[in-house]
Amino acid sequence: MSLDSYVHLGRSGLVVSPFCLGAMNFGEDTGTGCSVEESERILQTYLDRGGNFIDTANFYTNTHSEKIVGDFLAATPGLRDRMVLATKFFVNLHPGDPNGGGAGRKAILHQVDDSLRRLGTDYLDLYYLHNYDRHTPVEETLRTLDDLVGAGKIRYVGFSDTPAWFTAKAQTIAEFRGWAPVAGLQMEYSLLERTIEGELLPLAEDAGMAMLPWSPLKSGFLSGKYTRDGAAADTRRGAAFGVGPMEEQFRVIDVVVGIAKELGVSPAAVALAWVQGRPGITSTLIGPRRVEHLTENLAALDLQLSAEQVAALDEVSAPRLNFPAELNRGMAPMLRYAGATVNGQEHGVYPPLLQNATRY
């Protein structure tokens, strides 16, 4: 696989790279990112490898991320139209202004114009709602986004970090009204955070939405930086202050590191290959702060995990899902009604739980 092994964004006609370049770390304004020069080197390396999908948000590095991406694209004539550019709205960047953020019509129209100006473009390929607005009717948000699609300011609608119930409700309303549907979901997903498998991943697959995982390395926990005898030796203190992994996370990290040693690759490559190989995953976000990080992450494109390695990772990272996911998994055998043909298979007896039941 390579970055130009393009995939469709869900059921849409938009085609993107299997790894999306996240620009959250572009700019040093918040003290954790990288310089403009390093950001541009990362962007150029990603493009040179065939990548076409860049993701940012209006508030990343105090809006500087959008400006860095926009300036880079503007420096090469015609480059913008060859790239798939995504950004997000929701966070209020204007303290004291109650309409400075959120998902109301006034707020959205203001935020999209500001993002377009910083990015130096007149349209966005994918525009994400960055969280759900508890105080704005979803119909208002969806109608405004549909108007933006009609006006040519955005091409596709995405949701990020929204609950499954809200996402399903929004998609149903959009389809019923004939408005632009939700084309993609951006959610946290990694070997250390698999709970979207309960509701959000099945929803995305059923509704034809692309699933685009963020933090596939769990804030660096799966990058190889943290080992039992390495930088995060004081795991109890690290976990308490959000600095290092906890013991249960180290059980997963140990397996990732072991497989990485077997294959002669980095733990990051193993973790990313696992995520991108999961059912229902479209394009995984990577957010490097240095070119070396990007190169290390892209090694996952060449990595083919064996069935045994995938099974080991699946088992050690198996999540405890919210009700009714586990119940429904256990109830699946009850579909085997006596003497019935289901999906072309004959089933002769009820499962033991139903044999003596009077109703089901």
C-alpha positions as CSV (number, residue, x, y, z in Angstrom):
1,M,0.0,0.0,0.0
2,S,1.0,3.6,-0.5
3,L,-0.4,7.1,0.1
4,D,-1.7,7.1,-3.5
5,S,-3.6,3.8,-2.9
6,Y,-6.7,6.0,-2.6
7,V,-10.0,5.0,-1.0
8,H,-13.5,6.5,-1.3
9,L,-14.8,8.6,1.6
10,G,-17.7,6.3,2.6
11,R,-20.4,6.2,0.0
12,S,-19.3,9.6,-1.4
13,G,-17.4,10.2,-4.6
14,L,-14.5,11.9,-2.7
15,V,-11.3,9.9,-3.0
16,V,-8.6,10.2,-0.3
17,S,-5.3,8.7,0.9
18,P,-5.4,5.9,3.5
19,F,-3.5,8.1,5.9
20,C,-4.7,11.6,6.4
21,L,-2.1,14.3,7.5
22,G,-3.3,15.9,10.7
23,A,-2.1,19.5,11.2
24,M,-2.9,19.9,14.8
25,N,0.8,20.3,15.7
26,F,1.5,22.9,13.0
27,G,2.7,26.1,14.8
28,E,4.4,26.7,18.1
29,D,1.7,29.0,19.5
30,T,0.5,26.6,22.2
31,G,4.0,25.4,23.1
32,T,3.6,21.8,21.9
33,G,3.7,22.1,18.1
34,C,6.5,22.5,15.5
35,S,7.8,25.5,13.7
36,V,6.4,26.8,10.4
37,E,9.5,25.5,8.6
38,E,9.1,22.0,10.0
39,S,5.4,22.0,9.3
40,E,6.2,22.8,5.6
41,R,8.8,20.0,5.4
42,I,6.2,17.6,6.8
43,L,3.6,18.8,4.3
44,Q,6.0,18.5,1.4
45,T,7.1,15.0,2.5
46,Y,3.5,13.9,2.7
47,L,2.8,15.2,-0.8
48,D,6.0,13.7,-2.2
49,R,4.8,10.3,-1.0
50,G,1.5,10.7,-2.8
51,G,-0.8,11.9,0.0
52,N,-3.8,14.1,-0.8
53,F,-5.7,14.5,2.4
54,I,-5.0,17.3,5.0
55,D,-6.9,17.8,8.2
56,T,-6.9,20.8,10.6
57,A,-9.4,22.8,12.7
58,N,-10.2,26.4,13.4
59,F,-8.7,26.5,16.9
60,Y,-5.5,24.3,16.4
61,T,-2.5,26.3,17.6
62,N,-4.7,29.3,18.1
63,T,-5.7,29.4,14.4
64,H,-2.1,29.3,13.2
65,S,-2.5,25.7,11.9
66,E,-5.0,26.8,9.3
67,K,-2.8,29.7,8.2
68,I,0.3,27.5,7.8
69,V,-1.6,25.0,5.6
70,G,-3.2,27.8,3.6
71,D,0.1,29.5,3.0
72,F,1.8,26.3,1.9
73,L,-0.9,25.4,-0.6
74,A,-1.0,28.9,-2.0
75,A,2.8,28.8,-2.7
76,T,2.3,26.2,-5.5
77,P,-0.2,27.1,-8.2
78,G,-2.9,24.5,-8.7
79,L,-1.9,22.5,-5.6
80,R,-5.0,23.4,-3.6
81,D,-7.4,21.8,-6.1
82,R,-5.4,18.6,-6.1
83,M,-5.7,18.3,-2.3
84,V,-8.6,17.2,-0.1
85,L,-8.8,19.8,2.6
86,A,-10.7,19.4,5.8
87,T,-11.2,21.6,8.8
88,K,-13.6,21.8,11.8
89,F,-15.9,24.3,13.6
90,F,-17.5,24.5,17.0
91,V,-14.9,26.0,19.5
92,N,-15.6,29.6,20.4
93,L,-12.5,31.7,19.5
94,H,-14.1,35.0,20.7
95,P,-14.5,35.0,24.5
96,G,-17.5,37.1,25.5
97,D,-19.3,36.6,22.2
98,P,-22.1,34.1,22.7
99,N,-22.3,33.6,18.9
100,G,-18.6,33.1,18.4
101,G,-18.7,29.3,18.4
102,G,-21.2,26.5,18.5
103,A,-23.4,25.1,15.7
104,G,-26.0,27.8,15.3
105,R,-26.5,29.4,11.9
106,K,-24.9,32.7,12.7
107,A,-21.9,31.0,14.4
108,I,-21.4,28.5,11.5
109,L,-21.4,31.2,8.8
110,H,-19.0,33.3,10.7
111,Q,-16.6,30.3,11.4
112,V,-16.6,29.0,7.9
113,D,-15.7,32.4,6.5
114,D,-12.9,32.8,9.0
115,S,-11.5,29.4,8.1
116,L,-11.7,30.0,4.4
117,R,-9.8,33.3,4.9
118,R,-7.0,31.7,6.9
119,L,-6.7,28.7,4.6
120,G,-6.6,31.0,1.5
121,T,-9.3,29.1,-0.3
122,D,-12.9,29.6,-1.4
123,Y,-14.1,26.1,-0.6
124,L,-13.5,23.2,1.8
125,D,-13.7,19.6,0.8
126,L,-14.9,18.4,4.2
127,Y,-16.3,20.5,7.0
128,Y,-16.6,18.8,10.4
129,L,-18.9,19.7,13.3
130,H,-16.3,19.2,16.0
131,N,-18.8,18.3,18.8
132,Y,-22.5,18.4,19.2
133,D,-24.2,21.6,20.3
134,R,-26.5,20.8,23.2
135,H,-28.4,24.1,22.8
136,T,-28.9,24.3,19.0
137,P,-31.5,22.2,17.2
138,V,-29.7,19.8,14.9
139,E,-32.1,20.8,12.1
140,E,-30.6,24.3,12.2
141,T,-27.1,23.0,12.0
142,L,-27.8,20.6,9.1
143,R,-29.8,23.1,7.1
144,T,-27.0,25.6,7.4
145,L,-24.4,23.1,6.3
146,D,-26.6,22.1,3.4
147,D,-26.9,25.7,2.4
148,L,-23.0,25.9,2.5
149,V,-22.9,22.9,0.2
150,G,-25.3,24.5,-2.2
151,A,-23.3,27.8,-2.1
152,G,-20.1,25.9,-3.0
153,K,-18.3,26.8,0.2
154,I,-18.1,23.2,1.4
155,R,-18.3,19.9,-0.6
156,Y,-19.0,17.4,2.2
157,V,-20.2,17.3,5.8
158,G,-18.5,15.5,8.6
159,F,-19.0,15.0,12.3
160,S,-16.3,14.6,14.9
161,D,-16.6,13.4,18.5
162,T,-20.4,13.3,18.4
163,P,-22.4,10.6,20.3
164,A,-23.9,7.8,18.2
165,W,-27.5,8.7,19.1
166,F,-27.0,12.3,17.9
167,T,-25.2,11.2,14.8
168,A,-27.9,8.7,13.8
169,K,-30.6,11.3,14.5
170,A,-28.8,13.9,12.3
171,Q,-28.2,11.4,9.5
172,T,-31.9,10.4,9.5
173,I,-33.1,14.0,9.4
174,A,-30.7,14.9,6.6
175,E,-31.8,11.9,4.5
176,F,-35.5,12.6,5.1
177,R,-35.1,16.3,4.2
178,G,-32.9,15.7,1.3
179,W,-30.0,17.7,2.8
180,A,-26.3,16.9,2.5
181,P,-25.7,13.7,4.6
182,V,-22.9,13.1,7.0
183,A,-20.1,11.7,4.8
184,G,-17.5,11.0,7.4
185,L,-17.0,10.5,11.1
186,Q,-13.7,11.4,12.9
187,M,-13.5,9.6,16.2
188,E,-10.7,8.5,18.6
189,Y,-9.7,4.9,17.8
190,S,-6.6,2.9,18.7
191,L,-5.5,-0.3,20.4
192,L,-5.9,1.6,23.7
193,E,-9.3,3.1,22.8
194,R,-11.7,0.7,21.0
195,T,-15.1,1.6,22.5
196,I,-16.4,3.1,19.2
197,E,-16.8,-0.6,18.2
198,G,-20.0,-0.7,20.3
199,E,-22.1,1.9,18.5
200,L,-20.2,4.3,16.3
201,L,-18.4,1.9,14.0
202,P,-21.5,-0.1,13.3
203,L,-23.4,3.1,12.6
204,A,-20.8,4.3,10.2
205,E,-20.8,1.0,8.3
206,D,-24.6,0.8,8.1
207,A,-25.1,4.5,7.1
208,G,-22.2,4.5,4.6
209,M,-20.1,7.0,6.5
210,A,-16.4,7.0,6.3
211,M,-14.7,6.3,9.7
212,L,-11.5,8.4,10.2
213,P,-9.7,7.5,13.4
214,W,-7.8,10.2,15.3
215,S,-5.1,9.5,17.9
216,P,-4.3,6.0,16.6
217,L,-1.1,6.1,18.8
218,K,-3.1,7.2,21.9
219,S,-1.2,10.5,22.4
220,G,2.1,8.7,21.8
221,F,1.5,5.8,24.2
222,L,1.8,3.3,21.3
223,S,4.7,5.1,19.6
224,G,7.5,3.2,21.4
225,K,8.2,6.2,23.7
226,Y,6.8,4.5,26.7
227,T,8.3,1.2,28.0
228,R,8.3,-0.4,31.4
229,D,12.0,0.2,31.8
230,G,12.1,3.5,29.9
231,A,10.9,7.0,30.0
232,A,7.8,6.4,32.0
233,A,9.0,4.2,34.8
234,D,6.8,5.9,37.4
235,T,3.6,4.7,35.8
236,R,1.4,5.3,38.8
237,R,2.3,9.0,38.9
238,G,2.2,9.2,35.1
239,A,-1.3,7.8,34.9
240,A,-2.5,10.1,37.7
241,F,-1.3,13.2,35.9
242,G,-2.1,12.0,32.3
243,V,1.6,11.7,31.5
244,G,2.2,7.9,31.0
245,P,0.4,4.7,30.5
246,M,-1.3,2.6,33.3
247,E,-0.6,-1.0,33.9
248,E,-3.5,-2.3,31.8
249,Q,-2.3,-0.1,29.0
250,F,1.2,-1.5,29.3
251,R,-0.2,-5.0,28.7
252,V,-1.2,-3.8,25.3
253,I,2.0,-1.9,24.7
254,D,4.1,-5.0,25.6
255,V,2.4,-7.0,22.8
256,V,2.8,-4.1,20.3
257,V,6.5,-3.8,21.2
258,G,7.0,-7.5,20.9
259,I,5.5,-7.7,17.4
260,A,7.5,-4.6,16.4
261,K,10.7,-6.4,17.4
262,E,9.7,-9.5,15.4
263,L,9.1,-7.5,12.3
264,G,12.0,-5.1,12.7
265,V,9.7,-2.0,12.6
266,S,8.6,0.6,15.1
267,P,5.8,0.1,17.6
268,A,4.0,3.1,15.9
269,A,4.0,1.2,12.5
270,V,2.4,-1.8,14.2
271,A,-0.3,0.2,15.9
272,L,-1.1,2.2,12.8
273,A,-1.2,-0.9,10.6
274,W,-3.6,-2.5,13.0
275,V,-5.9,0.5,13.0
276,Q,-5.9,0.9,9.2
277,G,-6.6,-2.8,8.8
278,R,-9.7,-2.8,10.9
279,P,-13.1,-3.3,9.2
280,G,-14.9,-0.1,8.4
281,I,-11.8,2.2,8.6
282,T,-11.3,4.6,5.7
283,S,-8.4,6.9,6.4
284,T,-6.4,7.2,9.6
285,L,-5.1,10.5,10.9
286,I,-1.5,10.9,11.7
287,G,-0.2,14.1,13.5
288,P,3.6,14.2,13.3
289,R,5.6,17.0,14.8
290,R,8.7,16.2,12.9
291,V,9.5,14.7,9.5
292,E,11.0,11.7,11.2
293,H,7.7,11.0,12.9
294,L,5.9,11.1,9.6
295,T,8.4,8.8,7.9
296,E,8.1,6.4,10.8
297,N,4.3,6.5,10.6
298,L,4.2,5.9,6.9
299,A,6.2,2.7,7.3
300,A,2.9,1.2,8.4
301,L,1.8,1.4,4.7
302,D,4.3,-1.4,3.9
303,L,3.5,-3.5,6.9
304,Q,1.4,-6.6,6.6
305,L,0.5,-8.1,10.0
306,S,0.0,-11.9,10.1
307,A,-3.3,-13.4,11.2
308,E,-1.6,-14.5,14.4
309,Q,-0.3,-11.1,15.2
310,V,-3.6,-9.4,14.5
311,A,-5.3,-12.0,16.8
312,A,-2.8,-11.3,19.6
313,L,-3.4,-7.6,19.3
314,D,-7.2,-8.0,19.2
315,E,-7.2,-10.2,22.2
316,V,-5.0,-8.1,24.5
317,S,-6.8,-4.9,23.6
318,A,-10.4,-6.3,23.6
319,P,-12.6,-3.5,25.0
320,R,-15.5,-3.7,27.5
321,L,-18.4,-2.2,25.5
322,N,-21.4,-0.5,26.8
323,F,-24.8,-2.2,27.0
324,P,-26.3,-3.7,24.8
325,A,-23.2,-4.6,22.7
326,E,-22.2,-7.7,24.7
327,L,-25.8,-8.8,25.2
328,N,-26.5,-8.6,21.5
329,R,-23.4,-10.6,20.7
330,G,-24.5,-13.3,23.0
331,M,-28.0,-13.2,21.7
332,A,-26.9,-13.8,18.1
333,P,-27.4,-17.6,18.3
334,M,-31.1,-17.0,19.0
335,L,-31.6,-16.2,15.3
336,R,-31.3,-19.9,14.6
337,Y,-35.0,-20.7,14.6
338,A,-35.8,-24.5,14.4
339,G,-36.1,-25.7,10.8
340,A,-35.7,-22.3,9.3
341,T,-33.3,-21.2,6.6
342,V,-31.4,-18.0,7.4
343,N,-29.0,-16.6,4.9
344,G,-28.9,-19.9,3.0
345,Q,-28.2,-22.1,6.1
346,E,-30.4,-24.7,7.6
347,H,-30.9,-24.6,11.4
348,G,-32.5,-27.6,13.0
349,V,-32.8,-26.8,16.7
350,Y,-33.3,-23.9,19.0
351,P,-30.3,-23.0,21.2
352,P,-30.6,-24.4,24.7
353,L,-31.8,-21.1,26.1
354,L,-34.9,-21.2,23.9
355,Q,-35.8,-24.9,24.0
356,N,-38.1,-24.6,27.0
357,A,-39.2,-21.0,26.5
358,T,-42.8,-20.3,25.9
359,R,-42.2,-16.9,24.3
360,Y,-39.2,-15.1,22.9
